[in-house]
Structure formats: structure tokens, C-alpha cells
Amino acid sequence: MSKKQKLKFYDIKAKQAFETDQYEVVEKQTARGPMMFAVAKSPYTGIKVYRLLGKKK
């Protein structure tokens, strides 16, 4: 199993950016079709932070 690459996330509530490889990839339906998001837990506030990865292929 390959190690996940580190991604940058931004916690809007804390106004802080952070980098982590502790995230899960989820698919969500949007108006533009299915999109892939990375979801991580913020080390500053503990809330879920989403990052758009792109359209589902």
C-alpha cells in the first residue's frame, strides 16, 4: 500500500493553513456532477476541512 501524499488544507475558522497526509477521499454529488474531495480534521479547531481534488474520472 502506497503512502498518501501530503496535501495542504485551510481552516477557515482558525484562518490557518496546515499540511497533512491524514485524510480520506470522499465522493460528493454536485451540480457539475460527481466530485472527489479530501477530508481532514483540523489540528487548530478539530472541525472537518474539505479540499477539492477534482472531477471523478
Distance bins in CASP14 RR format, pairs under 12 A and 6 or more apart:
PFRMAT RR
TARGET T0000
AUTHOR 0000-0000-0000
RMODE 2
METHOD distances of the structure
MODEL  1
2 21 0 0 0 0 0 1 0 0 0 0 0
3 21 1 0 0 1 0 0 0 0 0 0 0
3 22 0 0 0 0 0 1 0 0 0 0 0
4 19 0 0 0 0 0 1 0 0 0 0 0
4 20 0 0 0 0 1 0 0 0 0 0 0
4 21 1 0 1 0 0 0 0 0 0 0 0
4 22 0 0 0 0 1 0 0 0 0 0 0
4 23 1 0 0 1 0 0 0 0 0 0 0
4 24 0 0 0 0 1 0 0 0 0 0 0
4 25 0 0 0 0 1 0 0 0 0 0 0
4 38 0 0 0 0 1 0 0 0 0 0 0
4 40 0 0 0 0 0 1 0 0 0 0 0
4 53 0 0 0 0 0 1 0 0 0 0 0
5 19 0 0 0 0 0 1 0 0 0 0 0
5 20 0 0 0 0 0 1 0 0 0 0 0
5 21 1 0 0 1 0 0 0 0 0 0 0
5 22 0 0 0 0 0 1 0 0 0 0 0
5 23 0 0 0 0 0 1 0 0 0 0 0
5 25 0 0 0 0 0 1 0 0 0 0 0
5 38 0 0 0 0 0 1 0 0 0 0 0
5 53 0 0 0 0 0 1 0 0 0 0 0
6 18 0 0 0 0 1 0 0 0 0 0 0
6 19 1 0 1 0 0 0 0 0 0 0 0
6 20 1 0 0 1 0 0 0 0 0 0 0
6 21 1 0 1 0 0 0 0 0 0 0 0
6 22 0 0 0 0 1 0 0 0 0 0 0
6 23 0 0 0 0 1 0 0 0 0 0 0
6 38 0 0 0 0 0 1 0 0 0 0 0
6 40 0 0 0 0 0 1 0 0 0 0 0
6 51 0 0 0 0 0 1 0 0 0 0 0
7 17 0 0 0 0 0 1 0 0 0 0 0
7 18 0 0 0 0 1 0 0 0 0 0 0
7 19 1 0 0 1 0 0 0 0 0 0 0
7 20 1 0 0 1 0 0 0 0 0 0 0
7 21 1 0 0 1 0 0 0 0 0 0 0
7 22 0 0 0 0 1 0 0 0 0 0 0
7 23 1 0 0 1 0 0 0 0 0 0 0
7 24 0 0 0 0 0 1 0 0 0 0 0
7 25 0 0 0 0 0 1 0 0 0 0 0
7 37 0 0 0 0 0 1 0 0 0 0 0
7 38 1 0 1 0 0 0 0 0 0 0 0
7 39 0 0 0 0 0 1 0 0 0 0 0
7 40 1 0 0 1 0 0 0 0 0 0 0
7 49 0 0 0 0 0 1 0 0 0 0 0
7 50 0 0 0 0 0 1 0 0 0 0 0
7 51 1 0 1 0 0 0 0 0 0 0 0
7 52 0 0 0 0 0 1 0 0 0 0 0
7 53 0 0 0 0 1 0 0 0 0 0 0
8 16 0 0 0 0 0 1 0 0 0 0 0
8 17 1 0 1 0 0 0 0 0 0 0 0
8 18 1 0 0 1 0 0 0 0 0 0 0
8 19 1 0 1 0 0 0 0 0 0 0 0
8 20 0 0 0 0 1 0 0 0 0 0 0
8 21 0 0 0 0 0 1 0 0 0 0 0
8 23 0 0 0 0 0 1 0 0 0 0 0
8 38 0 0 0 0 0 1 0 0 0 0 0
8 40 0 0 0 0 1 0 0 0 0 0 0
8 49 0 0 0 0 0 1 0 0 0 0 0
8 51 1 0 0 1 0 0 0 0 0 0 0
9 16 0 0 0 0 1 0 0 0 0 0 0
9 17 1 0 0 1 0 0 0 0 0 0 0
9 18 1 0 1 0 0 0 0 0 0 0 0
9 19 1 0 0 1 0 0 0 0 0 0 0
9 20 1 0 0 1 0 0 0 0 0 0 0
9 21 0 0 0 0 0 1 0 0 0 0 0
9 22 0 0 0 0 0 1 0 0 0 0 0
9 23 1 0 0 1 0 0 0 0 0 0 0
9 37 0 0 0 0 0 1 0 0 0 0 0
9 38 1 0 0 1 0 0 0 0 0 0 0
9 39 0 0 0 0 1 0 0 0 0 0 0
9 40 1 0 1 0 0 0 0 0 0 0 0
9 41 0 0 0 0 1 0 0 0 0 0 0
9 42 1 0 0 1 0 0 0 0 0 0 0
9 43 0 0 0 0 1 0 0 0 0 0 0
9 44 0 0 0 0 0 1 0 0 0 0 0
9 45 0 0 0 0 0 1 0 0 0 0 0
9 46 0 0 0 0 0 1 0 0 0 0 0
9 47 0 0 0 0 0 1 0 0 0 0 0
9 48 0 0 0 0 0 1 0 0 0 0 0
9 49 1 0 1 0 0 0 0 0 0 0 0
9 50 0 0 0 0 1 0 0 0 0 0 0
9 51 1 0 1 0 0 0 0 0 0 0 0
9 52 0 0 0 0 0 1 0 0 0 0 0
9 53 0 0 0 0 0 1 0 0 0 0 0
10 16 1 0 0 1 0 0 0 0 0 0 0
10 17 1 0 1 0 0 0 0 0 0 0 0
10 18 1 0 0 1 0 0 0 0 0 0 0
10 19 0 0 0 0 0 1 0 0 0 0 0
10 20 0 0 0 0 0 1 0 0 0 0 0
10 40 0 0 0 0 0 1 0 0 0 0 0
10 42 0 0 0 0 1 0 0 0 0 0 0
10 44 0 0 0 0 0 1 0 0 0 0 0
10 45 0 0 0 0 0 1 0 0 0 0 0
10 47 0 0 0 0 0 1 0 0 0 0 0
10 49 1 0 0 1 0 0 0 0 0 0 0
10 50 0 0 0 0 1 0 0 0 0 0 0
10 51 1 0 0 1 0 0 0 0 0 0 0
10 52 0 0 0 0 0 1 0 0 0 0 0
11 17 1 0 0 1 0 0 0 0 0 0 0
11 18 1 0 0 1 0 0 0 0 0 0 0
11 19 0 0 0 0 0 1 0 0 0 0 0
11 20 0 0 0 0 0 1 0 0 0 0 0
11 40 0 0 0 0 1 0 0 0 0 0 0
11 41 0 0 0 0 1 0 0 0 0 0 0
11 42 1 0 1 0 0 0 0 0 0 0 0
11 43 0 0 0 0 1 0 0 0 0 0 0
11 44 1 0 1 0 0 0 0 0 0 0 0
11 45 1 0 1 0 0 0 0 0 0 0 0
11 46 0 0 0 0 1 0 0 0 0 0 0
11 47 1 0 0 1 0 0 0 0 0 0 0
11 48 0 0 0 0 0 1 0 0 0 0 0
11 49 1 0 1 0 0 0 0 0 0 0 0
11 50 0 0 0 0 0 1 0 0 0 0 0
11 51 0 0 0 0 0 1 0 0 0 0 0
12 42 0 0 0 0 1 0 0 0 0 0 0
12 44 0 0 0 0 0 1 0 0 0 0 0
12 45 0 0 0 0 1 0 0 0 0 0 0
12 47 0 0 0 0 1 0 0 0 0 0 0
12 48 0 0 0 0 0 1 0 0 0 0 0
12 49 0 0 0 0 1 0 0 0 0 0 0
12 50 0 0 0 0 0 1 0 0 0 0 0
12 51 0 0 0 0 0 1 0 0 0 0 0
13 42 1 0 0 1 0 0 0 0 0 0 0
13 44 1 0 0 1 0 0 0 0 0 0 0
13 45 1 0 1 0 0 0 0 0 0 0 0
13 46 0 0 0 0 1 0 0 0 0 0 0
13 47 1 0 0 1 0 0 0 0 0 0 0
13 48 0 0 0 0 0 1 0 0 0 0 0
13 49 0 0 0 0 1 0 0 0 0 0 0
14 42 1 0 0 1 0 0 0 0 0 0 0
14 43 0 0 0 0 1 0 0 0 0 0 0
14 44 1 1 0 0 0 0 0 0 0 0 0
14 45 1 0 1 0 0 0 0 0 0 0 0
14 46 0 0 0 0 1 0 0 0 0 0 0
14 47 0 0 0 0 1 0 0 0 0 0 0
14 49 0 0 0 0 1 0 0 0 0 0 0
15 42 0 0 0 0 0 1 0 0 0 0 0
15 44 0 0 0 0 1 0 0 0 0 0 0
15 45 0 0 0 0 0 1 0 0 0 0 0
16 42 0 0 0 0 1 0 0 0 0 0 0
16 43 0 0 0 0 1 0 0 0 0 0 0
16 44 1 0 1 0 0 0 0 0 0 0 0
16 45 0 0 0 0 1 0 0 0 0 0 0
16 46 0 0 0 0 0 1 0 0 0 0 0
16 47 0 0 0 0 0 1 0 0 0 0 0
16 49 0 0 0 0 0 1 0 0 0 0 0
17 40 0 0 0 0 0 1 0 0 0 0 0
17 42 0 0 0 0 0 1 0 0 0 0 0
17 43 0 0 0 0 0 1 0 0 0 0 0
17 44 0 0 0 0 1 0 0 0 0 0 0
17 49 0 0 0 0 1 0 0 0 0 0 0
17 51 0 0 0 0 0 1 0 0 0 0 0
18 40 0 0 0 0 1 0 0 0 0 0 0
18 41 0 0 0 0 0 1 0 0 0 0 0
18 42 1 0 0 1 0 0 0 0 0 0 0
18 43 1 0 1 0 0 0 0 0 0 0 0
18 44 1 0 0 1 0 0 0 0 0 0 0
18 45 0 0 0 0 0 1 0 0 0 0 0
18 46 0 0 0 0 0 1 0 0 0 0 0
18 49 0 0 0 0 1 0 0 0 0 0 0
18 51 0 0 0 0 0 1 0 0 0 0 0
19 38 0 0 0 0 0 1 0 0 0 0 0
19 40 0 0 0 0 1 0 0 0 0 0 0
19 42 0 0 0 0 0 1 0 0 0 0 0
19 43 0 0 0 0 0 1 0 0 0 0 0
19 49 0 0 0 0 0 1 0 0 0 0 0
19 51 0 0 0 0 0 1 0 0 0 0 0
20 38 0 0 0 0 1 0 0 0 0 0 0
20 39 0 0 0 0 0 1 0 0 0 0 0
20 40 1 0 1 0 0 0 0 0 0 0 0
20 41 0 0 0 0 1 0 0 0 0 0 0
20 42 0 0 0 0 1 0 0 0 0 0 0
20 43 1 0 0 1 0 0 0 0 0 0 0
20 44 0 0 0 0 0 1 0 0 0 0 0
20 49 0 0 0 0 1 0 0 0 0 0 0
20 51 0 0 0 0 0 1 0 0 0 0 0
21 38 0 0 0 0 0 1 0 0 0 0 0
21 40 0 0 0 0 1 0 0 0 0 0 0
22 38 0 0 0 0 0 1 0 0 0 0 0
22 39 0 0 0 0 0 1 0 0 0 0 0
22 40 1 0 0 1 0 0 0 0 0 0 0
22 41 1 0 0 1 0 0 0 0 0 0 0
22 42 0 0 0 0 0 1 0 0 0 0 0
22 43 0 0 0 0 1 0 0 0 0 0 0
22 49 0 0 0 0 0 1 0 0 0 0 0
23 36 0 0 0 0 0 1 0 0 0 0 0
23 37 0 0 0 0 1 0 0 0 0 0 0
23 38 1 0 1 0 0 0 0 0 0 0 0
23 39 1 0 1 0 0 0 0 0 0 0 0
23 40 1 0 1 0 0 0 0 0 0 0 0
23 41 0 0 0 0 1 0 0 0 0 0 0
23 42 0 0 0 0 0 1 0 0 0 0 0
23 48 0 0 0 0 0 1 0 0 0 0 0
23 49 0 0 0 0 1 0 0 0 0 0 0
23 50 0 0 0 0 1 0 0 0 0 0 0
23 51 1 0 0 1 0 0 0 0 0 0 0
23 53 0 0 0 0 1 0 0 0 0 0 0
24 36 0 0 0 0 0 1 0 0 0 0 0
24 37 0 0 0 0 1 0 0 0 0 0 0
24 38 1 0 0 1 0 0 0 0 0 0 0
24 39 1 0 1 0 0 0 0 0 0 0 0
24 40 0 0 0 0 1 0 0 0 0 0 0
24 41 0 0 0 0 0 1 0 0 0 0 0
24 48 0 0 0 0 0 1 0 0 0 0 0
24 49 0 0 0 0 0 1 0 0 0 0 0
24 50 0 0 0 0 0 1 0 0 0 0 0
24 51 0 0 0 0 0 1 0 0 0 0 0
24 53 0 0 0 0 0 1 0 0 0 0 0
25 35 0 0 0 0 0 1 0 0 0 0 0
25 36 1 0 1 0 0 0 0 0 0 0 0
25 37 1 0 0 1 0 0 0 0 0 0 0
25 38 1 0 1 0 0 0 0 0 0 0 0
25 39 1 0 0 1 0 0 0 0 0 0 0
25 40 0 0 0 0 0 1 0 0 0 0 0
25 50 0 0 0 0 0 1 0 0 0 0 0
25 51 0 0 0 0 1 0 0 0 0 0 0
25 52 0 0 0 0 0 1 0 0 0 0 0
25 53 1 0 0 1 0 0 0 0 0 0 0
25 54 0 0 0 0 0 1 0 0 0 0 0
25 56 0 0 0 0 0 1 0 0 0 0 0
26 34 0 0 0 0 0 1 0 0 0 0 0
26 35 0 0 0 0 1 0 0 0 0 0 0
26 36 1 0 0 1 0 0 0 0 0 0 0
26 37 1 0 1 0 0 0 0 0 0 0 0
26 38 0 0 0 0 1 0 0 0 0 0 0
26 39 1 0 1 0 0 0 0 0 0 0 0
26 40 0 0 0 0 0 1 0 0 0 0 0
26 48 0 0 0 0 0 1 0 0 0 0 0
26 50 0 0 0 0 1 0 0 0 0 0 0
26 51 0 0 0 0 0 1 0 0 0 0 0
26 52 0 0 0 0 0 1 0 0 0 0 0
26 53 0 0 0 0 1 0 0 0 0 0 0
26 56 0 0 0 0 0 1 0 0 0 0 0
27 33 0 0 0 0 1 0 0 0 0 0 0
27 34 1 0 1 0 0 0 0 0 0 0 0
27 35 1 0 0 1 0 0 0 0 0 0 0
27 36 1 0 1 0 0 0 0 0 0 0 0
27 37 1 0 0 1 0 0 0 0 0 0 0
27 38 0 0 0 0 0 1 0 0 0 0 0
27 39 0 0 0 0 0 1 0 0 0 0 0
27 52 0 0 0 0 0 1 0 0 0 0 0
27 53 0 0 0 0 1 0 0 0 0 0 0
27 54 0 0 0 0 0 1 0 0 0 0 0
27 55 0 0 0 0 0 1 0 0 0 0 0
27 56 1 0 1 0 0 0 0 0 0 0 0
27 57 0 0 0 0 0 1 0 0 0 0 0
28 34 1 0 0 1 0 0 0 0 0 0 0
28 35 1 0 1 0 0 0 0 0 0 0 0
28 36 0 0 0 0 1 0 0 0 0 0 0
28 37 1 0 1 0 0 0 0 0 0 0 0
28 38 0 0 0 0 0 1 0 0 0 0 0
28 39 0 0 0 0 1 0 0 0 0 0 0
28 50 0 0 0 0 1 0 0 0 0 0 0
28 52 0 0 0 0 1 0 0 0 0 0 0
28 53 0 0 0 0 0 1 0 0 0 0 0
28 54 0 0 0 0 0 1 0 0 0 0 0
28 55 0 0 0 0 0 1 0 0 0 0 0
28 56 0 0 0 0 1 0 0 0 0 0 0
29 35 0 0 0 0 1 0 0 0 0 0 0
29 36 0 0 0 0 0 1 0 0 0 0 0
29 37 0 0 0 0 0 1 0 0 0 0 0
29 55 0 0 0 0 0 1 0 0 0 0 0
29 56 0 0 0 0 1 0 0 0 0 0 0
30 36 0 0 0 0 0 1 0 0 0 0 0
30 37 0 0 0 0 1 0 0 0 0 0 0
30 50 0 0 0 0 0 1 0 0 0 0 0
30 52 0 0 0 0 1 0 0 0 0 0 0
30 54 0 0 0 0 0 1 0 0 0 0 0
30 55 0 0 0 0 1 0 0 0 0 0 0
30 56 0 0 0 0 0 1 0 0 0 0 0
32 52 0 0 0 0 0 1 0 0 0 0 0
32 54 0 0 0 0 0 1 0 0 0 0 0
32 55 1 0 0 1 0 0 0 0 0 0 0
32 56 0 0 0 0 0 1 0 0 0 0 0
33 54 0 0 0 0 0 1 0 0 0 0 0
33 55 1 0 0 1 0 0 0 0 0 0 0
33 56 1 0 0 1 0 0 0 0 0 0 0
34 53 0 0 0 0 0 1 0 0 0 0 0
34 54 0 0 0 0 1 0 0 0 0 0 0
34 55 1 0 0 1 0 0 0 0 0 0 0
34 56 1 0 1 0 0 0 0 0 0 0 0
34 57 0 0 0 0 1 0 0 0 0 0 0
35 50 0 0 0 0 0 1 0 0 0 0 0
35 51 0 0 0 0 0 1 0 0 0 0 0
35 52 1 0 0 1 0 0 0 0 0 0 0
35 53 1 0 0 1 0 0 0 0 0 0 0
35 54 1 0 1 0 0 0 0 0 0 0 0
35 55 1 0 1 0 0 0 0 0 0 0 0
35 56 1 0 0 1 0 0 0 0 0 0 0
35 57 0 0 0 0 0 1 0 0 0 0 0
36 50 0 0 0 0 0 1 0 0 0 0 0
36 51 0 0 0 0 1 0 0 0 0 0 0
36 52 1 0 0 1 0 0 0 0 0 0 0
36 53 1 0 1 0 0 0 0 0 0 0 0
36 54 1 0 1 0 0 0 0 0 0 0 0
36 55 1 0 0 1 0 0 0 0 0 0 0
36 56 1 0 1 0 0 0 0 0 0 0 0
36 57 0 0 0 0 1 0 0 0 0 0 0
37 48 0 0 0 0 0 1 0 0 0 0 0
37 49 0 0 0 0 0 1 0 0 0 0 0
37 50 1 0 1 0 0 0 0 0 0 0 0
37 51 1 0 0 1 0 0 0 0 0 0 0
37 52 1 0 1 0 0 0 0 0 0 0 0
37 53 1 0 0 1 0 0 0 0 0 0 0
37 54 0 0 0 0 1 0 0 0 0 0 0
37 55 0 0 0 0 0 1 0 0 0 0 0
37 56 0 0 0 0 0 1 0 0 0 0 0
38 48 0 0 0 0 0 1 0 0 0 0 0
38 49 0 0 0 0 1 0 0 0 0 0 0
38 50 1 0 0 1 0 0 0 0 0 0 0
38 51 1 0 1 0 0 0 0 0 0 0 0
38 52 0 0 0 0 1 0 0 0 0 0 0
38 53 1 0 1 0 0 0 0 0 0 0 0
38 54 0 0 0 0 1 0 0 0 0 0 0
39 47 0 0 0 0 0 1 0 0 0 0 0
39 48 1 0 1 0 0 0 0 0 0 0 0
39 49 1 0 0 1 0 0 0 0 0 0 0
39 50 1 0 1 0 0 0 0 0 0 0 0
39 51 1 0 0 1 0 0 0 0 0 0 0
39 52 0 0 0 0 0 1 0 0 0 0 0
39 53 0 0 0 0 0 1 0 0 0 0 0
40 46 0 0 0 0 1 0 0 0 0 0 0
40 47 0 0 0 0 1 0 0 0 0 0 0
40 48 1 0 0 1 0 0 0 0 0 0 0
40 49 1 0 1 0 0 0 0 0 0 0 0
40 50 0 0 0 0 1 0 0 0 0 0 0
40 51 1 0 0 1 0 0 0 0 0 0 0
41 47 1 0 0 1 0 0 0 0 0 0 0
41 48 1 0 0 1 0 0 0 0 0 0 0
41 49 1 0 0 1 0 0 0 0 0 0 0
41 50 0 0 0 0 0 1 0 0 0 0 0
42 48 1 0 0 1 0 0 0 0 0 0 0
42 49 1 0 1 0 0 0 0 0 0 0 0
42 50 0 0 0 0 0 1 0 0 0 0 0
42 51 0 0 0 0 0 1 0 0 0 0 0
43 49 0 0 0 0 1 0 0 0 0 0 0
END
